[in-house]
């Protein structure tokens, strides 16, 4: 086999079923090899979107996402999505074509140092070489999937892609086996603190998901009745419609007004895979210095956002189980504070009487779509409100960019997920500015014939930035724009377009969209300017 064949077959052995990207002259051998290996190559309209499609595929299958780009502009276009994978802990294999070293010595057209560009936002940047293609691509998969998961860049020179390779086949990389060798004395102290606690609280984050520890944490929380707060990425570890879930925290000042006082009252905070990269600055040192804080983390602390009394690095689920081995807490909020907090959150973000607006639209969508809908949501004012209002019944059912908060992600995330889980109902929630960033991917959605439902909140403004401008006393500059006829755009792109401005109209549109099986439906929800004032 040549180098490209080895790369493709090793990725197939790792469970990859689709790769995304835009072909170029330097990756022709790889694109052919990917197809020969039984991996579908999916053409996207921009490498950034292709990376988010690859992330959607990862969430659907658990195998690493694969993005393919040609040299120069193809690599540069993908920097944002690679940085997003770095911050959101997404195992992404980014394979790029490059010229051979001998050519690069004198040939400069479209040539720059890919590895230098990728180094700050990847776990590793590797270059394939003759005689070690199999070992290096296996190493890339292993690094991408290891704690913490993240992106790995792989440069594939043209000569290596086409050259016949010799040597013995390298067996597939063994799966990661996670353990937790906690110090016995330290764990005994943590368990004693747990038994002595009267106001314990759990805060969980995305590390629980990529370690597949959500079942253990769910059992821990439900058995003890300890209230649980999650980050946006970890929503649904416990069904958010029921206690002891207190929903998610992250970017909403109004939610923080309710949640943070409870955090400060706690006498034991258990951090389970909690990475504060998702949180606003109000979550910097959120508990008093006297609070006992036991942290179970997959990786050593390098952020400095909060203080812990005791920190165990390793397998989060094993650590949580060990904490409760000798019994539960002495009491669990005998004053009933968590119930009052949950009631306050429900009053602020639950079913609302608004005749129309973003809250009404989210209410109607949650009530009309199936309970197991997989939703994606883009960045902006609508995302902050959505995360507080959209109750997840299971983990990994709300996909978004949380560490980087990049715009334009919801549509390609939905495409990637739906392609590899055709039986799921998939809905993307976007602001109008977000959709305008990635309108070309409606053509990708057309080509896949995936019946994704797109909700577009139309207010003709960058609402979150406009709110910040007003809050700072500045005039609105660079945030407002003329409206787009999204219904006409959807129809031109082979989908169904519907404009709504009422609860009943939205409910009818959703019911109709659920009956469509061969194309996408775009529902333009006209909510008007300044619609988010005071809502999150």
Secondary structure, 3 states (H helix, E strand, C coil): CEHHHHHHHHHHHCCCCEEEECCCHHHHHHHHHHHHCCCEEEECCCHHHHHHHHHHHHHHHCCCEEEEECCCHHHHHCHHHHHHHHHHCCCEEEEEEECCHHHHCCCCCCCCCHHHHHHHHCCEEEECCCCCHHHHHHHHHHHHHCCCCCEEEEEEEHHHHHCECCCCCCCCCCCCCCCCCCCHHHHHHHHHHHHHCCCEEEEECCHHHHCCCHHHHHHHHHHHCCEEEEECCCCCCCCCCCCCEEEEECCCHHHHHHHHHHHHHCCEEEEECCCHHHCCHHHCCCCCCCCEEEEEECCCCCCCCCCCCEEEECCHHHHHHHHCCCCCCCCCCCCCHHHHHHHHHHHHHCCCCCCCCHHHHHHHHHHHCCCCCEEEECCCHHHHHHHHHCCCCCCCCEECCCCCCCCCCHHHHHHHHHHHCCCCCEEEEEEHHHHHHCCCHHHHHHHHCCCCEEEEEECCECHHHHHHHHHCCCCCCCCECCCCCHHHHHHHCCCEEEEECCHHHHHHHHHHHHCCCCCCEEEEEECCCCCCCCCC
